[in-house]
Amino acid sequence: MAEEKEINGECTAEVKPHEKNDSSDQKSDADNPATEGAVEENEWLDILGSGQLKKKVIKAGENDSRPERYHVCVVNIQGTLEDGTVVEKYENYRFQLGDAEVIQGLDLAIPLMDVGEEADILVGPRFGYGTIGRPPDIPPNAEITYRVQLLSSESETPLENLSALERKRIGNMKRERGNWWYSRDEHNFAIQCYRRALDFLDDIEGGILVEPDQDGKKPNEDELQDLLEDRLKVYNNLAAAQLKIKAYDSALSSVQTVLRCQPKNVKALFRKGKILAARGDTEAAIPVLRLASQLEPESKVIHQELSQLVKQKKKDSEMEKNLYRRMLGQDKVDENSKIDSRSKYSKISWGLVLGSLATMCVGIAAYKFKLV
């Protein structure tokens, strides 16, 4: 039940053009302000003014046909390193703009393209794969130049028009994208993907369009159950990512959503215990982790976390007892008693020493007297 680089024991699928390493300083959508206005072909446009993201028009497209956020875009794309190595190449690649389905540089630059346009987009590491890179082909701090051709752009299909199977497919795709971000410690982007996944997997007003069974006579209720299972996976993952950024209240709300439906979900119990412990509520965290340990007794991770909390609670109890003693003045009384005892002991000891010396002197005098 590894918690750091794997979510729910799932292997994340290889994703297409992805994101930067340092997400804390960046906005995660395509709504960032960018330089507008006409730019001649073969001239570089410094989109953010930092030199980290540039665009050069190779071939103009249709006027006034730029995509908007959440539009579904189709592109041909090729990414090349500074030494000429091609590291990414996709034809008719379909993605949703502003949903962290491509690296942030492309999410910011493609909204400045017209349909049919072909452009070079230079993406610095800050808006690309960052200090991590993408082993083994993209090194850390790599600058990548993308040749992009925007083939089409269209609005997303309204949720109420999607069948349960289609919503399941899209929701799980966005969940897997979130898992990829999580594996890179890009927790803000992971949270963005998980929330978008829930848009497709959660209930909506008016219900979900359910496809009929093979006999065509009744709705397939198994599809709705599958949606519920996938939804709880997302909430569990969302809680883990929120815990990483110390959004404890939000994380607790996410995990409680899981436990309301599945009170014995071990991963949800484990994460709830960690959230409560992180909030400093050790006493409430221990019984939660004990239940998780009973449900999954072979889990070393749960046992380790529980053992640490039990030790912490014992330490806290001792500190509280010492605090109460100081408040009641017991330490002062005990200290005075120790001083009195030491004084009496000192007097008795000195008395014994002096008596012994007197006896020795008498003995020596008598001995000398006899010798004389």
VEXLUM-959193 format. One record per residue (C-alpha): x, y, z. Coordinates in pm, whole numbers, padded with zeros to 5 digits, always signed. Layout:
BEGIN
XYZ...
This chain:
BEGIN
+00000+00000+00000+00268+00241-00106+00172+00605-00057+00445+00811-00219+00466+00731-00588+00173+00503-00653-00197+00564-00613-00428+00271-00534-00165+00034-00669-00238+00153-01021+00023+00172-01294-00016+00498-01478-00033+00479-01853+00229+00655-02069+00090+00995-02132+00154+01222-02422+00313+01567-02397+00322+01647-02025+00406+01904-01772+00667+02093-01584+00829+01999-01256+00782+02318-01056+00408+02376-01052+00396+02587-00737+00475+02915-00918+00253+02860-01221-00114+02881-01315-00244+02551-01438-00480+02653-01714-00495+02818-02050-00637+03144-01912-00301+03302-01825-00261+03645-01982-00058+03632-02299+00059+03892-02544-00206+03954-02806-00185+04131-03137-00067+04049-03486+00273+03885-03524+00440+03839-03857+00530+03492-03977+00876+03370-03874+00890+03622-03587+00918+03491-03232+00648+03602-02991+00766+03597-02628+00433+03492-02480+00501+03563-02112+00796+03801-02149+01034+03566-01967+01193+03393-02264+01066+03060-02130+00776+03031-02374+00789+03154-02734+00579+03103-03046+00666+03154-03412+00408+03127-03690+00523+02906-03978+00194+02900-04167-00110+03113-04089-00450+02956-04022-00811+03071-04040-00877+03411-03886-01068+03426-03558-01067+03049-03504-00864+03023-03186-00965+02750-02940-01099+02824-02594-01056+02646-02263-01210+02297-02254-01224+02286-02633-01125+01949-02772-00828+02006-03004-00667+01777-03258-00302+01844-03346+00000+01704-03524+00299+01760-03301+00672+01690-03291+00904+01783-03003+01278+01822-03056+01563+01879-02810+01833+02141-02871+02063+01875-03019+01798+01780-03276+01679+01462-03103+01307+01399-03161+01153+01303-02826+00781+01331-02901+00583+01281-03220+00206+01238-03247-00035+01263-03533-00402+01350-03486-00345+01372-03113-00670+01462-02938-00670+01646-02603-00881+01886-02401-00729+02231-02372-00660+02364-02023-00700+02025-01855-00329+01948-01796-00338+01683-02068-00027+01835-02228+00271+02022-02081+00184+02365-01950+00374+02543-02225+00149+02390-02490-00162+02455-02281-00065+02824-02279+00053+02860-02638-00204+02665-02840-00488+02908-02747-00288+03165-02948-00308+02952-03265-00579+02956-03530-00723+02636-03676-00503+02532-03969-00205+02724-03833+00139+02568-03813+00381+02708-03558+00699+02644-03365+00657+02665-02988+00973+02687-02779+00912+02558-02427+01169+02615-02153+01202+02368-01863+00987+02581-01635+00685+02516-01858+00799+02177-01981+00936+01877-01793+01127+02080-01534+01412+01954-01320+01284+01597-01336+01270+01557-01714+01104+01247-01851+01347+00956-01830+01490+00806-02033+01449+01033-02335+01399+01385-02196+01680+01502-01962+01630+01739-01667+01601+02110-01747+01547+02040-02117+01437+02306-02363+01206+02159-02627+01090+02307-02955+00754+02177-03075+00633+02196-03434+00254+02210-03392-00022+02201-03650-00369+02275-03513-00605+02060-03720-00935+02132-03544-01098+02273-03233-01451+02214-03107-01651+02259-02788-01673+01966-02550-01985+01750-02558-02229+01843-02276-02215+01593-01992-02586+01516-02011-02537+01396-02368-02268+01143-02277-02353+00781-02203-02235+00615-01883-01970+00422-02076-01834+00738-02239-01828+00924-01909-01647+00631-01752-01386+00633-02031-01318+01007-02012-01327+01017-01631-01077+00734-01598-00850+00890-01859-00835+01208-01652-00782+01004-01333-00484+00829-01492-00348+01166-01600-00377+01279-01238-00191+00966-01126+00092+01059-01363+00119+01405-01214+00108+01256-00864+00399+01024-00949+00602+01335-01038+00508+01510-00711+00304+01759-00914+00017+01750-00667-00161+02067-00777-00190+01937-01133-00295+01598-00999-00574+01764-00801-00686+01953-01113-00711+01628-01309-00893+01444-01031-01151+01721-00999-01213+01713-01373-01247+01335-01357-01519+01378-01096-01708+01608-01335-01758+01303-01554-01798+01037-01285-02022+01219-01036-02399+01244-01058-02544+01533-01256-02881+01705-01255-03118+01504-01468-02934+01176-01415-02689+00979-01626-02766+00844-01969-02757+00465-01925-02717+00239-02224-02963-00054-02251-02866-00416-02191-02787-00641-02484-03152-00741-02499-03244-00372-02523-03522-00401-02262-03383-00245-01944-03105-00013-01829-02773-00170-01738-02740-00090-01367-02390-00241-01363-02270+00063-01555-02385+00292-01274-02213+00069-01017-01892+00087-01218-01918+00464-01224-01954+00466-00845-01646+00247-00800-01439+00469-01027-01568+00780-00853-01454+00650-00514-01109+00574-00656-01082+00936-00766-01192+01070-00427-00936+00845-00259-00662+00972-00489-00778+01330-00447-00748+01295-00068-00390+01167-00104-00291+01463-00323-00464+01715-00093-00280+01564+00202+00049+01624+00021-00019+01997-00008-00147+02010+00353-00504+02092+00252-00623+01883+00547-00987+01995+00561-01037+01928+00190-00856+01595+00217-01074+01488+00509-01388+01582+00315-01271+01375+00015-01194+01067+00221-01520+01094+00413-01703+01077+00080-01543+00737+00023-01616+00609+00373-01983+00705+00355-02020+00461+00068-01758+00207+00178-01701+00225+00556-01438-00051+00538-01232+00089+00253-00881+00028+00388-00705+00292+00178-00960+00554+00281-00922+00458+00648-00544+00472+00624-00551+00814+00462-00805+00942+00712-00575+00831+00993-00282+01013+00834-00491+01327+00780-00607+01332+01143-00250+01275+01262-00124+01557+01040-00386+01784+01196-00249+01693+01539-00548+01479+01641-00350+01168+01737-00619+01038+01969-00877+01028+01688-00629+00889+01434-00532+00580+01637-00872+00398+01634-00907+00468+01261-00570+00312+01189-00646+00021+01424-00955-00058+01220-00752-00040+00898-00494-00271+01054-00762-00522+01152-00903-00520+00799-00559-00558+00641-00336-00715+00908-00051-00794+00668+00007-00427+00581+00344-00315+00720+00275+00047+00624-00036+00062+00843+00139-00110+01134+00430+00132+01112+00206+00437+01106-00003+00304+01395+00306+00222+01603+00444+00572+01556+00117+00728+01664+00090+00509+01974+00442+00614+02076+00355+00976+02008+00041+00952+02221+00241+00804+02510+00495+01084+02480+00218+01345+02472+00056+01192+02782+00382+01218+02975+00422+01579+02872+00067+01654+02987+00132+01492+03327+00449+01697+03372+00259+02011+03277-00012+01940+03536+00254+01883+03803+00412+02218+03730+00071+02387+03732-00009+02239+04074+00335+02320+04216+00416+01956+04284+00757+01981+04126+00850+02260+04370+00735+02055+04666+00923+01752+04544+01235+01963+04489+01220+02106+04843+01182+01756+04979+01492+01652+04789+01686+01953+04926+01579+01872+05285+01679+01512+05240+02019+01612+05103+02069+01854+05398+01986+01588+05658+02204+01340+05478+02490+01592+05473+02458+01660+05847+02459+01292+05931+02752+01228+05700+02960+01509+05846+02877+01386+06194+03006+01042+06111+03323+01184+05957+03401+01403+06255+03332+01119+06496+03560+00891+06301+03839+01151+06300+03811+01199+06678+03835+00826+06735+04138+00806+06507+04312+01090+06693+04256+00924+07031+04388+00598+06893+04700+00759+06750+04769+00947+07075+04736+00626+07275+04969+00448+07034+05228+00721+07060+05187+00718+07435+05265+00347+07454+05570+00381+07229+05711+00647+07452
